[in-house]
Amino acid sequence: MYGMVNKAVEDMVIRHHGEAVWEQIKAKAGVTVDVFMSNESYSDDITYNLIGAASEILKTPAEQILIGFGEHWVLHTATEGYGNLMHAAGRTLPEFMRNLPSFHSRVTMIFPKLQPPHFECTEITSQSLKLHYYSHRQGLAPFVVGLMQGLGLKFKTPVTVCRIAAKDAGADHDIFAVNWSPASAS
Ligand code: HEM
């Protein structure tokens, strides 16, 4: 994955736990990279090892770290670093969700070697939809949950996310039931 992902993990850890804990996590993960370059590609193993090491050092399940990372990604990495892109994708949660399937094609203009996930929205109503998530990567469904929760916070729209099909339990792909409060429906 692009270095911006590892940088975002670093930013989240330092923000909540400080530099010393980040150095411990990096050492445990066996990561020797000093500074991650946002627009360089790194092996996915680095990201997975960092999340695994964070889970051990912070004594927190990896799923929970990934949920927190999803929220951090939306609220800090994306909103602070790519505000225009985020803004263009929607001004309300439902609008943003409907545009999500095409979102990473714009990101590919900045990061040409991106291997993005693929999203589809079905059964769209004014207060809910089903989000289909396809990826060649394993284990990132909790990250998607955190991303949705982050979007709920960003748009000040209470949202619930429930995984109703799991690829790691044999389903073709992950599906999430996403519901939001009627007040924000557009
Ligand atoms: C401007 C905002 C965003 C940028 C710059 C961005 C960029 C990226 C990058 C660089 C990766 C790593 C993949 C790679 O390097 O090949 C990634 C992965 C991912 N992104 Fe985004 N992204 C953004 C917003 C979002 C949003 C809003 C969502 C969903 C709500 C999302 C969902 C994901 C997921 C789930 C992955 C994990 C990869 C996978 O599942 O295979 N991203 N994105």
Residues whose N, C-alpha, C, O or C-beta is under 5 A from the ligand:
A	BS01	HEM	M1 Y2 V5 A78 Y82 L85 V107 K113 L114 Q115 P116 P117 S135 H136 R137 L140 L147
